[in-house]
């Protein structure tokens, strides 16, 4: 049964938002979402963005595979004009899972095929791809790298949750070494090399990823890290600033973007009845980016705003606003109806999480109006995400509406909007967290199951889910019955 989302009509949702005291607006005029926008030198045909959703479906060597190509064909066919390609590691040791894409010369042809097949599908469906923009997210997973976590700082909130030795269960401690400055210096060149490959194979932009507590995001909060990449804000932002400057210098025609956490949030753990409770902490909390050191529950955008203004000066043309950490602050990054299998139940009504996304994106967009922002946090709204998105675009809270998990189950949501139809209720994401359950399932020969939407993309992902469950994958939310491949 639904726990929170019980809304049949928009007015029910509005009333509940008012009851919760939330500043959420909804518009029944959806036409703003179909207007174009110039980003840099490119015209983007509508305000709908496919968020960077990893499929965990590459080869062991990090090459794109058949499920990868299928996903981007579906995205191209679907009609969203901004396709923000998923996280691809710039070095082998920076992959988050053994099937994550890896950007190198050996895998360049597969990356080119992603672009080619996405554009071909778009042209077949829409006649022209001149207003379609496709990017690739460049990443190093840092603390969440596999098989060996790589720490940018010692974090008393996350170190006890960071397993360095799976055989013994040993977690990170103050004596474990950090990534040194020499490694970070060399890593900058790998970002530049990956950007060159992305540009050559046809991506329109690259995203220097700074979210969800992966390496570059963790550097932003490394106030107690020694050396030139820690301490004052100038040092903590040194890596991204220098990478942006190098890419701009060496690939002047390539557009630059960043998906940026504006607020990390305080880690939570399961409490009584699996409800989320914050981990113990002592103020000042120095390891949360975008939060008040004296009150880590309170966002403070002063540093994120300063960073975005500096990145704009350096040539970044587009910012995707995110927050939270999927491994520790799940309800902040992705307001959900059903908890991910390895997480806790939401400690707040998910609408609070939606409102947090909209509010902080709006504050950043108002502070740096010259840079178009992609807003996040829409999937939980189900059929009403268009109404919220149209209101946010109209009010200037964002330039684009980013659709994440909902794009896995309903990649052609833009077609429904353009044709004046509501979302298909049989394919609308209800945040059951099956996709997360597959991401967390590692017990096969490749060390990682491919992820998608088993409930609403059954023919492809039903058999994968059945295999994962047979091997011991934990249950996700129940979408009115069991998932089968039939």
MORATA-V566815 format. One record per backbone hydrogen bond with DSSP energy under -0.5 kcal/mol. NH is the residue of the N-H (numbers start at 1). CO is the residue of the C=O. E is the energy in kcal/mol with one decimal. If there is no record, write none. Layout:
NH:CO:E / NH:CO:E
//
This chain:
6:4:-1.0 / 8:6:-0.5 / 12:9:-0.9 / 13:9:-1.2 / 14:10:-2.4 / 15:11:-2.4 / 16:12:-2.0 / 17:13:-2.2 / 18:14:-2.3 / 19:15:-2.5 / 20:16:-2.1 / 21:18:-1.2 / 22:17:-2.6 / 24:22:-1.6 / 27:387:-2.0 / 30:28:-0.9 / 33:30:-1.7 / 34:31:-2.0 / 35:32:-1.0 / 37:44:-2.1 / 39:37:-0.5 / 39:42:-3.4 / 40:38:-0.5 / 42:39:-2.5 / 44:37:-3.1 / 44:42:-0.6 / 45:131:-2.4 / 47:33:-2.6 / 49:401:-2.7 / 50:82:-2.5 / 51:49:-0.6 / 51:403:-2.4 / 53:51:-1.7 / 54:52:-0.7 / 58:99:-2.1 / 59:63:-2.5 / 62:59:-2.3 / 69:65:-2.3 / 70:66:-2.4 / 71:67:-2.1 / 72:68:-1.9 / 73:69:-2.2 / 74:70:-2.3 / 75:71:-2.1 / 76:72:-2.4 / 77:73:-2.5 / 78:74:-1.4 / 79:75:-0.7 / 79:76:-0.5 / 81:48:-0.6 / 82:48:-1.6 / 83:81:-0.5 / 83:133:-2.8 / 84:50:-2.3 / 84:82:-0.7 / 85:83:-1.1 / 85:135:-1.5 / 88:137:-2.8 / 89:101:-2.6 / 90:139:-1.9 / 94:91:-1.6 / 95:92:-1.4 / 100:97:-2.0 / 101:87:-0.5 / 102:62:-2.4 / 103:89:-2.9 / 104:102:-0.8 / 107:104:-0.7 / 108:105:-1.1 / 111:107:-1.8 / 112:108:-2.5 / 113:109:-1.9 / 114:110:-1.8 / 115:111:-1.7 / 116:112:-2.7 / 117:113:-2.9 / 118:114:-2.1 / 119:115:-2.5 / 120:116:-2.6 / 121:117:-2.2 / 122:118:-1.8 / 123:119:-2.7 / 124:120:-2.4 / 125:121:-1.8 / 126:122:-2.9 / 127:123:-2.4 / 132:129:-1.6 / 133:81:-2.6 / 135:83:-2.4 / 136:205:-1.5 / 137:86:-1.2 / 138:136:-0.6 / 138:207:-3.3 / 139:88:-2.0 / 141:94:-2.1 / 144:141:-2.7 / 145:142:-2.1 / 146:95:-2.6 / 149:147:-0.5 / 150:142:-2.3 / 155:153:-0.6 / 156:154:-0.5 / 158:155:-0.5 / 159:155:-3.5 / 161:158:-1.8 / 162:159:-1.6 / 163:161:-0.7 / 164:162:-0.6 / 164:170:-2.6 / 165:170:-1.6 / 169:165:-2.5 / 170:165:-0.8 / 172:159:-1.1 / 172:162:-1.9 / 176:173:-1.7 / 179:151:-3.2 / 184:180:-1.8 / 185:181:-2.5 / 186:182:-2.2 / 187:183:-2.5 / 188:184:-1.4 / 189:185:-0.7 / 189:186:-0.8 / 190:186:-0.9 / 191:187:-1.8 / 192:188:-1.9 / 193:189:-2.4 / 194:190:-2.5 / 195:191:-2.3 / 196:192:-2.1 / 197:193:-1.9 / 198:194:-2.6 / 199:195:-2.5 / 200:196:-2.3 / 201:197:-2.2 / 202:198:-0.6 / 202:199:-0.9 / 203:198:-2.2 / 204:134:-2.7 / 205:134:-1.0 / 206:255:-1.8 / 207:136:-2.6 / 208:206:-0.6 / 208:257:-2.5 / 209:138:-2.0 / 209:207:-1.1 / 210:259:-2.8 / 214:211:-1.6 / 215:140:-1.4 / 217:214:-0.6 / 218:214:-2.7 / 219:215:-2.2 / 220:216:-1.0 / 221:217:-0.6 / 221:218:-1.0 / 222:219:-1.5 / 223:221:-2.5 / 223:286:-0.7 / 225:222:-1.1 / 230:227:-1.3 / 231:222:-2.1 / 232:230:-0.6 / 235:232:-0.8 / 236:232:-2.3 / 237:233:-1.9 / 238:235:-1.2 / 241:237:-2.2 / 242:238:-2.6 / 243:239:-2.4 / 244:240:-2.6 / 245:241:-2.2 / 246:242:-2.2 / 247:243:-2.7 / 248:244:-2.6 / 249:245:-1.9 / 250:246:-2.7 / 251:247:-2.8 / 254:251:-2.0 / 255:204:-1.3 / 256:315:-0.5 / 257:206:-2.4 / 258:318:-1.6 / 260:258:-0.7 / 260:320:-2.5 / 261:210:-2.5 / 262:322:-2.4 / 264:289:-2.5 / 268:328:-2.8 / 269:277:-2.7 / 271:275:-3.2 / 274:271:-2.0 / 275:272:-1.7 / 276:345:-2.0 / 277:269:-2.7 / 279:267:-2.4 / 285:293:-2.7 / 286:284:-0.7 / 289:287:-0.6 / 291:288:-0.9 / 292:295:-0.8 / 292:298:-2.5 / 295:292:-0.6 / 298:295:-2.5 / 299:297:-0.6 / 300:290:-3.2 / 305:301:-2.6 / 306:302:-1.8 / 307:303:-2.6 / 308:304:-2.6 / 309:305:-2.3 / 310:306:-1.8 / 311:307:-2.8 / 312:308:-2.5 / 313:309:-1.9 / 314:310:-1.6 / 315:311:-0.8 / 315:312:-1.1 / 316:311:-2.7 / 317:256:-2.7 / 318:256:-0.8 / 319:372:-2.0 / 320:258:-2.6 / 321:319:-0.6 / 321:374:-2.5 / 322:260:-2.7 / 324:263:-2.3 / 325:329:-0.6 / 328:325:-1.3 / 329:325:-3.3 / 332:329:-1.2 / 333:329:-1.6 / 334:330:-2.4 / 337:431:-0.7 / 338:431:-2.0 / 343:340:-1.9 / 345:274:-3.4 / 352:349:-2.4 / 353:349:-0.7 / 354:350:-2.1 / 355:351:-2.5 / 356:352:-2.1 / 357:353:-2.1 / 358:354:-2.3 / 359:355:-2.7 / 360:356:-2.5 / 361:357:-2.3 / 362:358:-2.3 / 363:359:-2.2 / 364:360:-2.1 / 365:361:-2.8 / 366:362:-2.3 / 367:363:-1.8 / 368:364:-1.9 / 369:366:-0.6 / 371:368:-1.6 / 372:317:-0.6 / 372:370:-0.6 / 374:319:-2.5 / 375:373:-0.6 / 375:400:-2.7 / 378:402:-0.6 / 381:378:-1.9 / 382:379:-2.1 / 384:381:-2.2 / 385:382:-1.9 / 388:384:-1.9 / 389:385:-2.8 / 390:386:-3.0 / 391:387:-1.6 / 392:388:-2.4 / 393:389:-2.6 / 394:390:-2.4 / 395:391:-2.4 / 396:392:-0.5 / 396:393:-0.9 / 397:392:-2.7 / 398:392:-0.9 / 399:373:-2.7 / 400:373:-2.1 / 401:47:-3.2 / 402:375:-2.2 / 402:400:-0.6 / 403:49:-3.1 / 404:402:-0.6 / 407:404:-2.3 / 408:404:-0.5 / 408:405:-1.5 / 409:405:-1.0 / 410:406:-1.9 / 413:410:-1.3 / 415:78:-1.0 / 415:412:-0.7 / 416:412:-1.4 / 417:413:-1.9 / 418:414:-2.7 / 419:415:-2.3 / 420:417:-1.5 / 421:416:-3.2 / 425:423:-0.6 / 427:424:-2.2 / 428:424:-0.8 / 437:433:-2.0 / 438:434:-2.3 / 439:435:-1.9 / 440:436:-2.1 / 441:437:-0.8 / 441:438:-0.5 / 442:440:-0.5 / 444:442:-1.8 / 447:444:-1.7 / 449:438:-0.6 / 449:441:-2.0 / 451:55:-2.9 / 454:452:-0.6 / 457:453:-2.0 / 460:457:-0.6 / 461:457:-2.7 / 462:458:-2.2 / 463:458:-0.5 / 465:461:-2.5 / 466:462:-2.6 / 467:463:-2.2 / 468:464:-2.4 / 469:465:-2.8 / 470:466:-2.3 / 471:467:-1.3 / 472:469:-1.5 / 473:468:-2.6 / 477:432:-2.4 / 479:477:-0.7 / 480:478:-1.9
//
